[in-house]
Amino acid sequence: MLDHLTEKFSGALRKLSGRGRISESNIREAMGEVRTALLEADVHYDVVKKFCDDIVDKAVGSEVLKSLKPGEQMIKIVYDELVQLMGPVDSHIMYVQPAPTIVMMSGLQGSGKTTTCGKLAAYLKKKGKSVMLAAADLQRPAAVEQLRTLAEQVEEGSPGGGAVRFYGEPDKCAEYGKAVGVAVKVCRNALKAARSANVDVLILDTAGRLHVNDDLMGELRQVDKALNPHQIYLVIDAMTGQDAVNSAKAFNEQLELDGVILSKTDSDTRGGAALTVKEITGKPIKFVGTGEKIEALEEFHPDRMASRILGMGDVVSLVEKAQEQVSEEEALKLQEKMESGKMTMDDFLDQLRKIRKMGSMKALLGMLPGVGQQLKDLDMNDGELDRTEAMINSMTRHERKDVDLLDQSRRRRVATGSGVEPKDVSQLVKGFDMVQNMTKQMAGMGALQRMRALGGLGKQDLAAMGGSSGPSFKTRQRSKRKKKDRKRKSR
């Protein structure tokens, strides 16, 4: 998400950063490029105009022109305006007593609403809350079963001390448009079941709808009136840009929304919805969906998003993700091993598995300052991590402990056992050695020096860390098939 926007912002501000002195015309020229970038990102025109005008006014009137480092002051002004545009931070959920707290989820068809219900349940379970997922989408029989499956998946596989239950009445489903109004009774029954089970939070998964469908919008109002939910969230597909914001306005006119959840922010989205929805609707972004996994729901922090847009990374979020997977004691033990050069392939594999739980490799490395732009054209297929794991598992216990034992003969055996080429095994060993050497060198560095060292990594270095060099496995397979086809034709 936001790669194109980051590139444009960075380019415009870099021109100012390289100057010892800047003029008002320089500032207006740079903001012209920013304006174009925002419009290309499908940000509402009125929002773009106000945003750019405010920055110019503050820059010209804040001694930027007389500053010894005008570029840095400009970045600070742009950062503050981005935070204000998307803020404030408001990801908390107000819990009520007596329970349950009722959360009503709404959204357009295809926005990812039902999946987001499951993700929200996983988020609450991690917080120690018991949750009931209620299937109030009776327009789509598959939605009831989908929610049931998600509830079971979260209960069995997600961490946390809370419990997750499911409530549904699949016999009440009907073809689209025929079950309007029935959802109100199902929601009432779900509330009774939630009270009997003494759960903390009841999540109502209402039917996806078009905002022009008066009957279904009326059903939402009936559910709102009958149950008086404590929180009403609208799920918006981040890929739909400005049109999603128009939908949010329409929903907010029918219901008093408490917040917005952006889904699919890990996709190739331009960022228009994230930058526009708060300004247009006045409703805060509460959470963002960052992937397909059930745990991929994060609290929204406008300051961190602004930092990513300006290419400054998001180290705070990266640290939070790491802390969820690795305890402080484990981290200290690993640090000692790495700094002394005693880390083994078993340690490497253990960390690789933990990293995979944190999200995609490209997204994680993109949180490091200075690394994001290097990843722009780098094909980092997370499927390569499966191959890396297969190669390590094909090594003997002694080889995993001491990679120097892996001579050419052993590398061929490991390659055969994991279905890869010997050069792939060599690349893995090279990447492992690079990590070992880098951590030794960084052992005596301060935090800032370490960030600079990571920022200086090249694309080939980053690819090696992911266990991949050059084309992906699928690309190589396609290339082999094409060569075979050419040989057949030549015969």
Contacts in CASP RR format, 6 or more apart in sequence:
PFRMAT RR
TARGET T0000
AUTHOR 0000-0000-0000
METHOD contacts of the structure
MODEL  1
MLDHLTEKFSGALRKLSGRGRISESNIREAMGEVRTALLEADVHYDVVKK
FCDDIVDKAVGSEVLKSLKPGEQMIKIVYDELVQLMGPVDSHIMYVQPAP
TIVMMSGLQGSGKTTTCGKLAAYLKKKGKSVMLAAADLQRPAAVEQLRTL
AEQVEEGSPGGGAVRFYGEPDKCAEYGKAVGVAVKVCRNALKAARSANVD
VLILDTAGRLHVNDDLMGELRQVDKALNPHQIYLVIDAMTGQDAVNSAKA
FNEQLELDGVILSKTDSDTRGGAALTVKEITGKPIKFVGTGEKIEALEEF
HPDRMASRILGMGDVVSLVEKAQEQVSEEEALKLQEKMESGKMTMDDFLD
QLRKIRKMGSMKALLGMLPGVGQQLKDLDMNDGELDRTEAMINSMTRHER
KDVDLLDQSRRRRVATGSGVEPKDVSQLVKGFDMVQNMTKQMAGMGALQR
MRALGGLGKQDLAAMGGSSGPSFKTRQRSKRKKKDRKRKSR
1 238 0 8 1.000
1 265 0 8 1.000
1 266 0 8 1.000
1 267 0 8 1.000
1 268 0 8 1.000
1 269 0 8 1.000
1 271 0 8 1.000
1 274 0 8 1.000
2 269 0 8 1.000
2 270 0 8 1.000
2 271 0 8 1.000
2 274 0 8 1.000
2 308 0 8 1.000
2 309 0 8 1.000
3 376 0 8 1.000
4 37 0 8 1.000
4 40 0 8 1.000
4 41 0 8 1.000
4 270 0 8 1.000
5 37 0 8 1.000
5 38 0 8 1.000
5 41 0 8 1.000
5 270 0 8 1.000
5 271 0 8 1.000
5 309 0 8 1.000
6 308 0 8 1.000
6 309 0 8 1.000
6 310 0 8 1.000
6 311 0 8 1.000
6 372 0 8 1.000
6 373 0 8 1.000
7 373 0 8 1.000
7 376 0 8 1.000
8 33 0 8 1.000
8 34 0 8 1.000
8 36 0 8 1.000
8 37 0 8 1.000
8 40 0 8 1.000
9 34 0 8 1.000
9 37 0 8 1.000
9 78 0 8 1.000
9 309 0 8 1.000
9 310 0 8 1.000
9 311 0 8 1.000
10 310 0 8 1.000
10 311 0 8 1.000
10 373 0 8 1.000
11 33 0 8 1.000
12 30 0 8 1.000
12 31 0 8 1.000
12 32 0 8 1.000
12 33 0 8 1.000
12 34 0 8 1.000
12 37 0 8 1.000
13 30 0 8 1.000
13 71 0 8 1.000
13 74 0 8 1.000
13 75 0 8 1.000
13 78 0 8 1.000
13 310 0 8 1.000
15 26 0 8 1.000
15 30 0 8 1.000
16 22 0 8 1.000
16 26 0 8 1.000
16 27 0 8 1.000
16 30 0 8 1.000
16 70 0 8 1.000
16 71 0 8 1.000
16 74 0 8 1.000
17 71 0 8 1.000
17 72 0 8 1.000
17 74 0 8 1.000
17 75 0 8 1.000
18 71 0 8 1.000
19 26 0 8 1.000
19 70 0 8 1.000
19 71 0 8 1.000
20 68 0 8 1.000
20 69 0 8 1.000
20 70 0 8 1.000
21 65 0 8 1.000
21 70 0 8 1.000
22 64 0 8 1.000
22 65 0 8 1.000
22 70 0 8 1.000
22 71 0 8 1.000
22 74 0 8 1.000
23 65 0 8 1.000
24 60 0 8 1.000
24 65 0 8 1.000
27 56 0 8 1.000
27 59 0 8 1.000
27 60 0 8 1.000
27 64 0 8 1.000
27 74 0 8 1.000
28 56 0 8 1.000
30 74 0 8 1.000
31 52 0 8 1.000
31 55 0 8 1.000
31 56 0 8 1.000
32 52 0 8 1.000
34 52 0 8 1.000
34 55 0 8 1.000
34 78 0 8 1.000
35 48 0 8 1.000
35 49 0 8 1.000
35 52 0 8 1.000
38 47 0 8 1.000
38 48 0 8 1.000
38 51 0 8 1.000
38 52 0 8 1.000
38 272 0 8 1.000
38 275 0 8 1.000
39 45 0 8 1.000
39 48 0 8 1.000
40 270 0 8 1.000
41 270 0 8 1.000
41 271 0 8 1.000
41 272 0 8 1.000
41 275 0 8 1.000
42 241 0 8 1.000
42 242 0 8 1.000
42 270 0 8 1.000
42 271 0 8 1.000
42 272 0 8 1.000
42 273 0 8 1.000
43 242 0 8 1.000
43 271 0 8 1.000
43 272 0 8 1.000
43 275 0 8 1.000
43 276 0 8 1.000
44 242 0 8 1.000
44 245 0 8 1.000
44 276 0 8 1.000
44 279 0 8 1.000
44 280 0 8 1.000
47 85 0 8 1.000
47 275 0 8 1.000
47 276 0 8 1.000
47 279 0 8 1.000
47 280 0 8 1.000
50 279 0 8 1.000
51 81 0 8 1.000
51 85 0 8 1.000
54 81 0 8 1.000
55 77 0 8 1.000
55 78 0 8 1.000
55 81 0 8 1.000
58 77 0 8 1.000
58 81 0 8 1.000
59 73 0 8 1.000
59 74 0 8 1.000
59 77 0 8 1.000
62 73 0 8 1.000
62 77 0 8 1.000
63 73 0 8 1.000
64 70 0 8 1.000
64 71 0 8 1.000
64 73 0 8 1.000
64 74 0 8 1.000
64 77 0 8 1.000
67 73 0 8 1.000
75 310 0 8 1.000
78 310 0 8 1.000
79 306 0 8 1.000
79 307 0 8 1.000
79 310 0 8 1.000
82 275 0 8 1.000
82 302 0 8 1.000
82 305 0 8 1.000
82 306 0 8 1.000
82 309 0 8 1.000
82 310 0 8 1.000
83 302 0 8 1.000
83 303 0 8 1.000
83 306 0 8 1.000
85 275 0 8 1.000
85 278 0 8 1.000
85 279 0 8 1.000
85 302 0 8 1.000
86 274 0 8 1.000
86 275 0 8 1.000
86 278 0 8 1.000
86 285 0 8 1.000
86 300 0 8 1.000
86 302 0 8 1.000
86 305 0 8 1.000
86 306 0 8 1.000
87 278 0 8 1.000
87 284 0 8 1.000
87 285 0 8 1.000
87 302 0 8 1.000
88 284 0 8 1.000
88 302 0 8 1.000
89 300 0 8 1.000
89 301 0 8 1.000
89 302 0 8 1.000
89 303 0 8 1.000
90 259 0 8 1.000
90 284 0 8 1.000
90 286 0 8 1.000
91 286 0 8 1.000
91 287 0 8 1.000
91 299 0 8 1.000
91 300 0 8 1.000
91 301 0 8 1.000
93 101 0 8 1.000
93 103 0 8 1.000
93 124 0 8 1.000
93 201 0 8 1.000
93 231 0 8 1.000
94 101 0 8 1.000
94 230 0 8 1.000
94 231 0 8 1.000
95 101 0 8 1.000
95 129 0 8 1.000
95 200 0 8 1.000
95 201 0 8 1.000
96 230 0 8 1.000
99 194 0 8 1.000
99 195 0 8 1.000
99 198 0 8 1.000
99 199 0 8 1.000
99 200 0 8 1.000
99 201 0 8 1.000
100 132 0 8 1.000
100 191 0 8 1.000
100 194 0 8 1.000
100 195 0 8 1.000
100 199 0 8 1.000
100 200 0 8 1.000
100 201 0 8 1.000
100 202 0 8 1.000
101 200 0 8 1.000
101 201 0 8 1.000
101 202 0 8 1.000
101 230 0 8 1.000
101 231 0 8 1.000
102 191 0 8 1.000
102 201 0 8 1.000
102 202 0 8 1.000
102 204 0 8 1.000
102 227 0 8 1.000
102 228 0 8 1.000
102 229 0 8 1.000
102 230 0 8 1.000
102 231 0 8 1.000
103 120 0 8 1.000
103 201 0 8 1.000
103 202 0 8 1.000
103 203 0 8 1.000
103 204 0 8 1.000
103 229 0 8 1.000
103 230 0 8 1.000
103 231 0 8 1.000
103 232 0 8 1.000
103 233 0 8 1.000
104 204 0 8 1.000
104 206 0 8 1.000
104 223 0 8 1.000
104 224 0 8 1.000
104 227 0 8 1.000
104 229 0 8 1.000
104 231 0 8 1.000
104 232 0 8 1.000
104 233 0 8 1.000
105 113 0 8 1.000
105 116 0 8 1.000
105 117 0 8 1.000
105 120 0 8 1.000
105 203 0 8 1.000
105 204 0 8 1.000
105 205 0 8 1.000
105 206 0 8 1.000
105 233 0 8 1.000
105 235 0 8 1.000
106 113 0 8 1.000
106 206 0 8 1.000
106 208 0 8 1.000
106 209 0 8 1.000
106 220 0 8 1.000
106 232 0 8 1.000
106 233 0 8 1.000
106 234 0 8 1.000
106 235 0 8 1.000
106 251 0 8 1.000
106 255 0 8 1.000
107 113 0 8 1.000
107 206 0 8 1.000
107 208 0 8 1.000
107 209 0 8 1.000
107 234 0 8 1.000
107 235 0 8 1.000
107 236 0 8 1.000
107 247 0 8 1.000
107 251 0 8 1.000
108 208 0 8 1.000
108 209 0 8 1.000
108 210 0 8 1.000
108 211 0 8 1.000
108 236 0 8 1.000
108 237 0 8 1.000
108 244 0 8 1.000
108 247 0 8 1.000
109 208 0 8 1.000
109 209 0 8 1.000
109 210 0 8 1.000
110 208 0 8 1.000
110 237 0 8 1.000
111 208 0 8 1.000
111 235 0 8 1.000
111 236 0 8 1.000
111 237 0 8 1.000
111 263 0 8 1.000
112 235 0 8 1.000
112 237 0 8 1.000
112 263 0 8 1.000
112 264 0 8 1.000
113 205 0 8 1.000
113 206 0 8 1.000
113 208 0 8 1.000
113 235 0 8 1.000
113 263 0 8 1.000
114 137 0 8 1.000
114 143 0 8 1.000
114 146 0 8 1.000
114 147 0 8 1.000
114 150 0 8 1.000
114 205 0 8 1.000
115 146 0 8 1.000
115 150 0 8 1.000
115 263 0 8 1.000
116 235 0 8 1.000
116 261 0 8 1.000
116 263 0 8 1.000
116 289 0 8 1.000
116 297 0 8 1.000
117 133 0 8 1.000
117 147 0 8 1.000
117 150 0 8 1.000
117 203 0 8 1.000
117 205 0 8 1.000
118 133 0 8 1.000
118 147 0 8 1.000
118 150 0 8 1.000
118 151 0 8 1.000
118 154 0 8 1.000
118 203 0 8 1.000
118 294 0 8 1.000
119 289 0 8 1.000
119 294 0 8 1.000
119 295 0 8 1.000
119 296 0 8 1.000
119 297 0 8 1.000
120 203 0 8 1.000
120 261 0 8 1.000
120 287 0 8 1.000
120 297 0 8 1.000
121 131 0 8 1.000
121 133 0 8 1.000
121 150 0 8 1.000
121 151 0 8 1.000
121 154 0 8 1.000
121 164 0 8 1.000
121 203 0 8 1.000
122 154 0 8 1.000
122 158 0 8 1.000
122 164 0 8 1.000
122 294 0 8 1.000
122 295 0 8 1.000
122 297 0 8 1.000
123 287 0 8 1.000
123 295 0 8 1.000
123 297 0 8 1.000
124 131 0 8 1.000
124 162 0 8 1.000
124 200 0 8 1.000
124 201 0 8 1.000
125 131 0 8 1.000
125 154 0 8 1.000
125 155 0 8 1.000
125 158 0 8 1.000
125 159 0 8 1.000
125 160 0 8 1.000
125 161 0 8 1.000
125 162 0 8 1.000
125 163 0 8 1.000
125 164 0 8 1.000
126 158 0 8 1.000
126 159 0 8 1.000
126 160 0 8 1.000
126 161 0 8 1.000
126 295 0 8 1.000
127 160 0 8 1.000
128 160 0 8 1.000
128 161 0 8 1.000
128 162 0 8 1.000
129 162 0 8 1.000
129 200 0 8 1.000
129 201 0 8 1.000
130 162 0 8 1.000
130 163 0 8 1.000
130 164 0 8 1.000
130 165 0 8 1.000
130 197 0 8 1.000
130 198 0 8 1.000
130 199 0 8 1.000
130 200 0 8 1.000
130 201 0 8 1.000
131 162 0 8 1.000
131 163 0 8 1.000
131 164 0 8 1.000
131 165 0 8 1.000
131 199 0 8 1.000
131 200 0 8 1.000
131 201 0 8 1.000
131 202 0 8 1.000
131 203 0 8 1.000
132 164 0 8 1.000
132 165 0 8 1.000
132 166 0 8 1.000
132 167 0 8 1.000
132 190 0 8 1.000
132 193 0 8 1.000
132 194 0 8 1.000
132 197 0 8 1.000
132 199 0 8 1.000
132 201 0 8 1.000
132 202 0 8 1.000
132 203 0 8 1.000
133 147 0 8 1.000
133 150 0 8 1.000
133 151 0 8 1.000
133 164 0 8 1.000
133 165 0 8 1.000
133 166 0 8 1.000
133 167 0 8 1.000
133 203 0 8 1.000
133 205 0 8 1.000
134 166 0 8 1.000
134 167 0 8 1.000
134 168 0 8 1.000
134 186 0 8 1.000
134 187 0 8 1.000
134 190 0 8 1.000
134 194 0 8 1.000
134 202 0 8 1.000
134 203 0 8 1.000
134 204 0 8 1.000
134 205 0 8 1.000
135 143 0 8 1.000
135 144 0 8 1.000
135 147 0 8 1.000
135 148 0 8 1.000
135 166 0 8 1.000
135 167 0 8 1.000
135 168 0 8 1.000
135 169 0 8 1.000
135 170 0 8 1.000
135 186 0 8 1.000
135 205 0 8 1.000
136 183 0 8 1.000
136 186 0 8 1.000
136 187 0 8 1.000
136 190 0 8 1.000
136 204 0 8 1.000
136 205 0 8 1.000
136 206 0 8 1.000
136 207 0 8 1.000
136 223 0 8 1.000
137 143 0 8 1.000
137 144 0 8 1.000
137 147 0 8 1.000
137 183 0 8 1.000
137 205 0 8 1.000
137 206 0 8 1.000
137 207 0 8 1.000
137 208 0 8 1.000
138 144 0 8 1.000
138 169 0 8 1.000
138 172 0 8 1.000
138 173 0 8 1.000
138 174 0 8 1.000
138 179 0 8 1.000
138 182 0 8 1.000
138 183 0 8 1.000
138 186 0 8 1.000
138 207 0 8 1.000
139 173 0 8 1.000
139 174 0 8 1.000
139 175 0 8 1.000
139 176 0 8 1.000
139 177 0 8 1.000
139 179 0 8 1.000
139 180 0 8 1.000
139 207 0 8 1.000
139 208 0 8 1.000
139 209 0 8 1.000
139 216 0 8 1.000
140 173 0 8 1.000
140 176 0 8 1.000
140 207 0 8 1.000
140 208 0 8 1.000
141 170 0 8 1.000
141 173 0 8 1.000
143 205 0 8 1.000
143 207 0 8 1.000
144 168 0 8 1.000
144 170 0 8 1.000
144 173 0 8 1.000
145 170 0 8 1.000
147 166 0 8 1.000
147 168 0 8 1.000
147 205 0 8 1.000
148 166 0 8 1.000
148 168 0 8 1.000
150 294 0 8 1.000
151 164 0 8 1.000
151 165 0 8 1.000
151 166 0 8 1.000
152 166 0 8 1.000
153 294 0 8 1.000
154 164 0 8 1.000
154 294 0 8 1.000
155 163 0 8 1.000
155 164 0 8 1.000
155 165 0 8 1.000
157 294 0 8 1.000
158 164 0 8 1.000
158 294 0 8 1.000
158 295 0 8 1.000
163 199 0 8 1.000
165 197 0 8 1.000
165 199 0 8 1.000
167 189 0 8 1.000
167 190 0 8 1.000
167 193 0 8 1.000
167 194 0 8 1.000
168 186 0 8 1.000
168 190 0 8 1.000
169 186 0 8 1.000
169 189 0 8 1.000
172 179 0 8 1.000
172 182 0 8 1.000
172 185 0 8 1.000
172 186 0 8 1.000
173 179 0 8 1.000
174 182 0 8 1.000
177 215 0 8 1.000
177 216 0 8 1.000
180 215 0 8 1.000
180 216 0 8 1.000
180 219 0 8 1.000
181 219 0 8 1.000
181 222 0 8 1.000
183 206 0 8 1.000
183 207 0 8 1.000
183 219 0 8 1.000
183 223 0 8 1.000
184 219 0 8 1.000
184 222 0 8 1.000
184 223 0 8 1.000
184 226 0 8 1.000
187 204 0 8 1.000
187 223 0 8 1.000
187 226 0 8 1.000
187 227 0 8 1.000
188 226 0 8 1.000
188 227 0 8 1.000
190 202 0 8 1.000
190 204 0 8 1.000
191 202 0 8 1.000
191 227 0 8 1.000
194 202 0 8 1.000
204 223 0 8 1.000
204 227 0 8 1.000
204 229 0 8 1.000
206 219 0 8 1.000
206 220 0 8 1.000
206 223 0 8 1.000
207 216 0 8 1.000
207 219 0 8 1.000
208 216 0 8 1.000
209 216 0 8 1.000
209 217 0 8 1.000
209 220 0 8 1.000
210 216 0 8 1.000
211 217 0 8 1.000
211 247 0 8 1.000
211 250 0 8 1.000
211 251 0 8 1.000
212 250 0 8 1.000
217 254 0 8 1.000
218 254 0 8 1.000
220 254 0 8 1.000
220 255 0 8 1.000
221 254 0 8 1.000
221 255 0 8 1.000
223 229 0 8 1.000
224 232 0 8 1.000
224 255 0 8 1.000
231 258 0 8 1.000
231 259 0 8 1.000
232 255 0 8 1.000
232 256 0 8 1.000
232 257 0 8 1.000
232 258 0 8 1.000
232 259 0 8 1.000
233 257 0 8 1.000
233 258 0 8 1.000
233 259 0 8 1.000
233 260 0 8 1.000
233 261 0 8 1.000
233 286 0 8 1.000
234 247 0 8 1.000
234 248 0 8 1.000
234 251 0 8 1.000
234 252 0 8 1.000
234 257 0 8 1.000
234 259 0 8 1.000
234 260 0 8 1.000
234 261 0 8 1.000
234 283 0 8 1.000
235 260 0 8 1.000
235 261 0 8 1.000
235 263 0 8 1.000
236 244 0 8 1.000
236 245 0 8 1.000
236 247 0 8 1.000
236 248 0 8 1.000
236 260 0 8 1.000
236 261 0 8 1.000
236 262 0 8 1.000
236 263 0 8 1.000
236 273 0 8 1.000
236 277 0 8 1.000
237 244 0 8 1.000
237 263 0 8 1.000
237 264 0 8 1.000
237 273 0 8 1.000
238 244 0 8 1.000
238 262 0 8 1.000
238 263 0 8 1.000
238 264 0 8 1.000
238 265 0 8 1.000
238 267 0 8 1.000
238 269 0 8 1.000
238 271 0 8 1.000
238 273 0 8 1.000
238 274 0 8 1.000
238 288 0 8 1.000
239 264 0 8 1.000
239 267 0 8 1.000
239 268 0 8 1.000
239 269 0 8 1.000
240 247 0 8 1.000
240 273 0 8 1.000
241 269 0 8 1.000
241 270 0 8 1.000
241 271 0 8 1.000
241 272 0 8 1.000
241 273 0 8 1.000
241 276 0 8 1.000
242 272 0 8 1.000
242 273 0 8 1.000
242 276 0 8 1.000
244 273 0 8 1.000
244 277 0 8 1.000
245 272 0 8 1.000
245 273 0 8 1.000
245 276 0 8 1.000
245 277 0 8 1.000
245 280 0 8 1.000
245 281 0 8 1.000
248 257 0 8 1.000
248 260 0 8 1.000
248 277 0 8 1.000
248 280 0 8 1.000
248 281 0 8 1.000
248 283 0 8 1.000
249 280 0 8 1.000
249 281 0 8 1.000
251 257 0 8 1.000
252 281 0 8 1.000
252 283 0 8 1.000
257 281 0 8 1.000
257 283 0 8 1.000
258 283 0 8 1.000
258 286 0 8 1.000
259 283 0 8 1.000
259 284 0 8 1.000
259 285 0 8 1.000
259 286 0 8 1.000
260 277 0 8 1.000
260 278 0 8 1.000
260 281 0 8 1.000
260 283 0 8 1.000
260 284 0 8 1.000
260 285 0 8 1.000
260 286 0 8 1.000
261 285 0 8 1.000
261 286 0 8 1.000
261 287 0 8 1.000
261 288 0 8 1.000
261 289 0 8 1.000
261 297 0 8 1.000
262 273 0 8 1.000
262 274 0 8 1.000
262 277 0 8 1.000
262 285 0 8 1.000
262 287 0 8 1.000
262 288 0 8 1.000
262 289 0 8 1.000
262 300 0 8 1.000
263 288 0 8 1.000
263 289 0 8 1.000
264 289 0 8 1.000
264 291 0 8 1.000
265 274 0 8 1.000
265 288 0 8 1.000
265 289 0 8 1.000
265 290 0 8 1.000
265 291 0 8 1.000
266 289 0 8 1.000
266 290 0 8 1.000
266 291 0 8 1.000
266 292 0 8 1.000
266 296 0 8 1.000
266 360 0 8 1.000
266 363 0 8 1.000
274 285 0 8 1.000
274 288 0 8 1.000
274 305 0 8 1.000
277 283 0 8 1.000
277 285 0 8 1.000
278 284 0 8 1.000
278 285 0 8 1.000
284 300 0 8 1.000
285 300 0 8 1.000
285 302 0 8 1.000
286 299 0 8 1.000
286 300 0 8 1.000
287 297 0 8 1.000
287 298 0 8 1.000
287 299 0 8 1.000
287 300 0 8 1.000
288 297 0 8 1.000
288 298 0 8 1.000
288 300 0 8 1.000
289 296 0 8 1.000
289 297 0 8 1.000
289 298 0 8 1.000
290 296 0 8 1.000
290 297 0 8 1.000
290 298 0 8 1.000
290 359 0 8 1.000
290 363 0 8 1.000
291 359 0 8 1.000
291 360 0 8 1.000
293 359 0 8 1.000
295 357 0 8 1.000
296 359 0 8 1.000
298 317 0 8 1.000
301 316 0 8 1.000
301 317 0 8 1.000
304 314 0 8 1.000
304 316 0 8 1.000
304 317 0 8 1.000
307 313 0 8 1.000
307 314 0 8 1.000
308 314 0 8 1.000
308 367 0 8 1.000
311 369 0 8 1.000
311 370 0 8 1.000
311 372 0 8 1.000
311 373 0 8 1.000
312 369 0 8 1.000
312 370 0 8 1.000
313 366 0 8 1.000
313 367 0 8 1.000
313 368 0 8 1.000
313 369 0 8 1.000
313 370 0 8 1.000
313 371 0 8 1.000
313 372 0 8 1.000
314 366 0 8 1.000
314 367 0 8 1.000
315 367 0 8 1.000
315 368 0 8 1.000
315 369 0 8 1.000
315 451 0 8 1.000
317 367 0 8 1.000
318 364 0 8 1.000
318 367 0 8 1.000
318 368 0 8 1.000
321 358 0 8 1.000
321 359 0 8 1.000
321 364 0 8 1.000
322 331 0 8 1.000
322 358 0 8 1.000
324 358 0 8 1.000
325 354 0 8 1.000
325 355 0 8 1.000
325 357 0 8 1.000
325 358 0 8 1.000
326 334 0 8 1.000
326 354 0 8 1.000
334 343 0 8 1.000
334 347 0 8 1.000
334 351 0 8 1.000
337 343 0 8 1.000
337 344 0 8 1.000
337 347 0 8 1.000
338 435 0 8 1.000
338 436 0 8 1.000
338 439 0 8 1.000
338 440 0 8 1.000
338 443 0 8 1.000
339 439 0 8 1.000
339 440 0 8 1.000
339 443 0 8 1.000
341 436 0 8 1.000
341 439 0 8 1.000
341 440 0 8 1.000
343 435 0 8 1.000
343 436 0 8 1.000
343 439 0 8 1.000
344 400 0 8 1.000
344 401 0 8 1.000
344 402 0 8 1.000
345 392 0 8 1.000
345 395 0 8 1.000
345 399 0 8 1.000
345 400 0 8 1.000
345 401 0 8 1.000
345 403 0 8 1.000
345 432 0 8 1.000
346 392 0 8 1.000
346 400 0 8 1.000
346 401 0 8 1.000
348 392 0 8 1.000
348 432 0 8 1.000
348 435 0 8 1.000
349 389 0 8 1.000
349 392 0 8 1.000
349 393 0 8 1.000
349 400 0 8 1.000
352 385 0 8 1.000
352 388 0 8 1.000
352 389 0 8 1.000
353 389 0 8 1.000
355 361 0 8 1.000
355 364 0 8 1.000
356 382 0 8 1.000
356 385 0 8 1.000
358 364 0 8 1.000
360 380 0 8 1.000
360 382 0 8 1.000
361 380 0 8 1.000
361 382 0 8 1.000
361 385 0 8 1.000
361 466 0 8 1.000
362 375 0 8 1.000
362 378 0 8 1.000
362 380 0 8 1.000
362 382 0 8 1.000
365 371 0 8 1.000
365 372 0 8 1.000
365 375 0 8 1.000
365 380 0 8 1.000
365 462 0 8 1.000
366 372 0 8 1.000
366 375 0 8 1.000
368 451 0 8 1.000
368 454 0 8 1.000
368 455 0 8 1.000
369 451 0 8 1.000
369 455 0 8 1.000
370 455 0 8 1.000
370 456 0 8 1.000
371 454 0 8 1.000
371 455 0 8 1.000
371 457 0 8 1.000
371 462 0 8 1.000
374 455 0 8 1.000
374 457 0 8 1.000
374 458 0 8 1.000
374 459 0 8 1.000
374 462 0 8 1.000
375 459 0 8 1.000
375 462 0 8 1.000
377 459 0 8 1.000
378 459 0 8 1.000
378 462 0 8 1.000
378 463 0 8 1.000
379 470 0 8 1.000
379 471 0 8 1.000
379 472 0 8 1.000
380 462 0 8 1.000
380 463 0 8 1.000
380 466 0 8 1.000
380 468 0 8 1.000
381 468 0 8 1.000
381 472 0 8 1.000
381 473 0 8 1.000
381 474 0 8 1.000
383 472 0 8 1.000
383 473 0 8 1.000
384 466 0 8 1.000
384 467 0 8 1.000
384 468 0 8 1.000
384 472 0 8 1.000
384 473 0 8 1.000
385 466 0 8 1.000
385 467 0 8 1.000
387 418 0 8 1.000
387 420 0 8 1.000
387 424 0 8 1.000
387 467 0 8 1.000
387 468 0 8 1.000
387 473 0 8 1.000
388 428 0 8 1.000
388 466 0 8 1.000
388 467 0 8 1.000
390 417 0 8 1.000
390 418 0 8 1.000
390 419 0 8 1.000
390 420 0 8 1.000
391 414 0 8 1.000
391 415 0 8 1.000
391 418 0 8 1.000
391 420 0 8 1.000
391 424 0 8 1.000
391 425 0 8 1.000
391 428 0 8 1.000
392 400 0 8 1.000
392 428 0 8 1.000
393 418 0 8 1.000
394 413 0 8 1.000
394 414 0 8 1.000
394 417 0 8 1.000
394 418 0 8 1.000
395 406 0 8 1.000
395 414 0 8 1.000
398 405 0 8 1.000
399 405 0 8 1.000
399 406 0 8 1.000
399 410 0 8 1.000
399 414 0 8 1.000
403 429 0 8 1.000
403 432 0 8 1.000
403 433 0 8 1.000
406 414 0 8 1.000
406 425 0 8 1.000
406 429 0 8 1.000
408 422 0 8 1.000
411 422 0 8 1.000
411 425 0 8 1.000
411 426 0 8 1.000
411 429 0 8 1.000
412 422 0 8 1.000
414 425 0 8 1.000
415 421 0 8 1.000
415 422 0 8 1.000
415 424 0 8 1.000
415 425 0 8 1.000
418 425 0 8 1.000
420 473 0 8 1.000
421 476 0 8 1.000
423 469 0 8 1.000
424 467 0 8 1.000
424 469 0 8 1.000
427 464 0 8 1.000
427 467 0 8 1.000
427 468 0 8 1.000
427 469 0 8 1.000
428 467 0 8 1.000
430 464 0 8 1.000
431 464 0 8 1.000
431 465 0 8 1.000
431 467 0 8 1.000
434 461 0 8 1.000
434 464 0 8 1.000
434 465 0 8 1.000
435 465 0 8 1.000
438 453 0 8 1.000
441 453 0 8 1.000
442 449 0 8 1.000
442 450 0 8 1.000
442 453 0 8 1.000
445 453 0 8 1.000
460 469 0 8 1.000
463 469 0 8 1.000
463 470 0 8 1.000
471 479 0 8 1.000
END
